[in-house]
Amino acid sequence: MRKLVYADNAATTRLSEKAYESMLPYLFNEYGNASQLYSFARLPKKTLREARETVAECIGALPEEIFFTSCGTESDNWVINGAARRNLPIVTSTIEHHAILRPCELAEEDGACVGYLPVSSDGVVSISEAERSMEVPQGLLSVMFANNEIGTIQSISELAEVAHKRGWLFHTDAVQAVGHTPIDVHQMGIDMLSASAHKFNGPKGIGFLYIRKGIEWPSLINGGAQEFGRRAGTENVASIVGMAKALEENVSHMNENLEHLNRLENRLIEGLNEECVKYVRNGTEKHIVGNVSLSFPGYDGEVLLHRLDLKGICVSTGSACDSKNTQISHVLRAIGLDEILANGTIRISLGKYNTEADIDYMIDCIKSIVL
């Protein structure tokens, strides 16, 4: 049987066993609609309330500030579309996920004022540049917590501070960060935050948006009174429970997980160096631990991906090929990476279930391909 090394945890993560087990009762026996008044709905209703409390506690929020959505993309769209509906100018960065960039493009087409902040060569947004971009009294500044391609973590507290100084709201797409790095939304001054369960060992198809208490934000979906009347639709109780359990598990073991991932990351880099593999690392030291973007000069990233896949290793690439040309990632373009390097870029994103044996196998396989 072919060995499998899953090293694409920034794309999705394996569902934790505890999260899986917590979901089962609400898929079979306790399947009542939490919005109903009869006794069969009491346990789902109670469980929904407890899950909201758990998620809130994990990010330093209040339960009434947590709104369950179908995913991080939905949460991001809710924020950008809400800003457009309120006629607020929007400023974001050039390395955001498409879940932010595409709604911004549509908002621009509808007449919204949208500005895009450049980043440094390691993917960092300038605080002073962000402050200068907020020219009018009110608006929305949206900058991702950690980049999905190169792992760079932004100075979130400082960005929130300058936004508030200008009278603006601050949102962060924290899909890559929640459950992987300490977050306290109140202490950090975050007004809105997007997250997705499948990035922290929860189920797919569920996420949440944190909206600070006191912010009147347009509803996402109109209909019933679910999610405090701001996001109608029957609640996905089983997935919400699984998300809360996975997040609680990751947050309670965060230091242990970070130490483990740091060891694996160092082992990978040291191993490649010992084997004299030539590469350029993208990003900065302040990054999501385990997110490793490497460019191999003279190689094609997609070819590397497929060669590694043949050996049972799952990674992602910084470019996508079609029949006519190669599309370089907008993130790699934004950091000014040379096209030759960008074409030869892969992302290795490690997770808590990876082992030292996985790392050693990857080093051997990369060495056999590029040397």
N, C-alpha and C positions, 0 to 999 in steps of 0.2 A: 504494500500500500504506500502511495506517495506521501512523503512528509508534507505537512501543511504548517506554514508559519504565517500567521495573520499579522501584518504590520501596516494596517491601514485604518487604525483606530480613530483618526480624525474624520474618516468617512462614516463609520458606524462602529459600535462596540458590541461585544457579546453580552447578551442578557444575563444578568447575575442570577444565580439559583434562588437566592432569597427573594428577588423581585418576581421571578417566575412563580414561586410557591405562593407568594402573597396575592397574586392575581387569580389563581385557580378558583377560589370560592365564589368570586363575582362573575365568573364565566359560566358556572354550572348551577350551583344551588341558590346563591344570593343574587339573582339577576334582576331584582326589582328596579323599577325606575325611581331614582332618588327624588324626583319632583312630585311623586304621588303622596297622598295623605294616609293611605292605609298602612297597617302594621308591617306588611311585607317590604315596604320601602324604608322602614326605619333604619335597618342596619346599613344599607347602601348610603343613606343620607348621613348617618353618623360617621361612616368610613370616609365619605367625601370631605366632611368637615375636618376630620383628623389628618387626612392626607394634605389638605391645604395648610393646616397648622405646621405639619412637618416640613413641607417645602419652604414655608415662610421662615421657620426657625433656621433652616440651613443657609439662608442668604441674608439673615438679619432683618427680615421684613415682618410686617403684620399680616395675619391671615387674610384680612379683607383687601390686601394689596396684591393678592395672587389671583390671576385669571387664567384658567386652563384653556389651552388652544390645541390644535391638532399637531403643531410642530413649530420649530423656530422660524421657518419661513412665514408662516401665518402671523406669528407674533411680530416679526419685522414689518410685514405688510400693514398690519394694524397701526403701527406707529407712524410709518411714512404716509399712509393714506389719511390717517387722522390729522396729521400736520397740514396736509394739502387741503383737507376739508375746512380746517380752521384758518386757512390762508396765511399760514406761518411760513416764512422763509426757512429753507432747510440747508444745513451745511453738513457734509459727510466727507469721508476720505476716499481716495482713489483705489484703496485696496480692500474695500468692503466686499462682503459676500454678495452674490447677485440677488439675494433675497432683499437687500437694501438698494443696490444700484438700479435694478430694473424698475421697481416701484418709483424710484426717484426720476428715472427717465420718463415714465408715464406721467408723473406729476408735472414735469417740465412741459410735456406736450400739451397738458391742460392749462398751462399758464403759470404754474408755480415757479418761484425763484429758488433755484438749487445751486449751491456752490460745492466744489470738490477740492479738498485739501490734498496737496502733494505730500509725499513721504520721503524720508531720507533713504539712502542706499540699503539700510538695514530695516526699513519698513516702519519707521517711527514718525508719528505726527508731531509737528512743532507746536508747542503750546502757544508761543507768541503769534505764529501764523494763524492758529485757530482763533485766537482772540481778535486779531485784525479782521478776520473774515466775518465776524458778527457785527455788522455795521448798523443795523436797525435795532430798536428797543426790545423786540420780542422775536423768538424763533425757536428752532429745534436744531441742536447739535447732536449728531449721531455718529459715534466712532466705536468700532468694534473693540471688545476687550482684548481678544487675542486672535491673530490671523490664522485662518485654517490652513494656509499653504506653507508659511514660513515660521509660524508659531510666535511671532513678535507680540509681546504684551505692551499695551499702551499705558501711559500715565493717567489712569482713569480719574483718580481723585482730583488731580490738577486740571484736567479737562472739564470736569464737572464744576470746579470752582470758578474757572474763567467764564463758563457758560452762565452761571448764576450771577456773576459780577455784571454781565451784560444784560441780565434779565431774561435769559434763554433757558429752555428746558434741555436736559441732557439725557440721551438714550444711549445704551450700549448693547450691541449684539454680542452676548456672552455665551453663545452656543458652544464654543470651544473651551470656555473657561469654567463654567459652572460644574461643580463636582471635581474639579482638577486643581483649583487654586483657591485660596481663601477669599471670600467675597462677603462684605457686609454693606448692603446697599445704603443703609442710613448713614453709617460712618463715612462712606465714600462719596456721599452726595449724589447718588444716582437717582434720577427721576423715573426712568423706565428701563427695563432690562428684559431681553429675550433669551429663552433657553429651550433646549430640545432634549428629551429623555434618552434617545438612543445614542447620544454622545457620551453619556455617563452610565452605561450599562443598564439602562431602562429599556422599555419596549419602544418600537417605532410607532409613529402616528400619534404621539402625544407630546405636548410641550406646555410652556406657560409664559405669560407676560406679567412682569411686575410693574404696577403703576402706583407711584407714591400717593398716599392718601391726601386728598385735597385737590388733586389734578382732575379737572373735568375733561375727559377725553371722549371723542365720539365712539359710539358703539361699533363693534365690528360686524356682527350679524344680528339682524332684528327678527324678533319672533317671540319666543317665550321669555321667562324671567330668569333663566339660568345665568350663572356667573354675575350675580348682582344686577341683572338686566342689561349687561354690556356685551354678552357673547351668547346669543341664543343657541339652543340645540341640546338634545338629551346628552347628559354627561357620560363620558366613556369611563365608567367607574373602575373597571378592572385595570385599564392602562394607567389611570391616575394613581391608583394604589401602587402599581408596579413602579411608576416613576418616583413616587415619594419614598418607597423602600430603597430603590437603587441610589437615590440622592443621599438619603440618610446614611446608607452603608458607605458610600464613597467619602462623604464629609467626615464621618466618624473615624475612618482609617486614612485620612488624607496624608498625614505626615509619613505614615508607613508606605503608602503608595508612592509618594514623591521620592522617598529615599530609594525605593526599589527601581523606579524609572530612571532616576539619576545614575544609579549604578549601571543600568543597561545602556543608557545613552553614552556614558563615558567608555564603557567596554566596546561599544560599536566604533566610536571615533578613534580610540586608541588602537583597536584592532586593525582598522583600515590604514592608520598611519604606520603601524608596525609592518604591514604588508606592502608599504610604499605605493598605495593606491592614490592616484592623483585626482583630486576633487576640489571644489570650492563650496564652502558651506554658506548658506544664505540665512539672513535674519540677524538676531542679536543675542547676547548672553541672557537678556531678560526675555525669556520665552517660555511657552508651555513645555514643561519637561517631557521629553519623549518625542517631541515633534522635530524631526531632523530633515531639512531640505538640503539636498546635495546635488551639485552640478558637476557632471563628468565631461570635461572638454573633449570634443571630437567624437562624442557618442550621441546617439539619438535616444531621448528619454523613453519614447514609446517602445523602441526595440529593447531597451533595458528592462522595461516593465514586462514585456512578453517573455524575454529570456528568463527572468526571475520567476515568472508565473509557471514556466515549464518545470522549474525546480521546486514548485510548491510554495513560493513566497509571494504574498500579496502586498504590493505597494501601489502608490499612485504616481502620476507624472505631472510635470508642469506645462505640458503642451498637449494638444489634441490634433490628430491628423485626420484629414479627409482625403478624397481622391485627388485633390488639386494642390493643397498646400497644408502647412502646419500652422495652427493657431497658437501663438504663445499666450500663456496665462496673463491676464490683465495685472495680476499681482507682480509677476516677474518683470513685466514692462514698467510698472509704476516705480519699482525700485531701481530701474535703469540697468538691469542685468544684460550683459552682452548677449546678442541673439544666439551665438554659438553655445554659450553656457546655458541659456534658457532652454534651448532645444535638447540639451542633455541633462535635464533636471528631473529628479525623482524625489518624492516625499516618503520618508519612512516615519510612520507615527505609531509609537509603541504604546501598549496598554498594560494594565496590571496583571493580565494573564500571560504575558510574554515571559520567557525564561532566558537565562544565560546561554542555554543550549541553542535557543532560537537565534541569539545574537551571533554566536560562533558560526552557526550554519550560514547565516546571511553574509558574514564577512568572507567565508570561503567561497560562496557563490558569486558575490560581487567581484572578488579577486579573479575568479576563473573567467569572468566575462570581460572585464576591462583590462586585464594585464596580458 
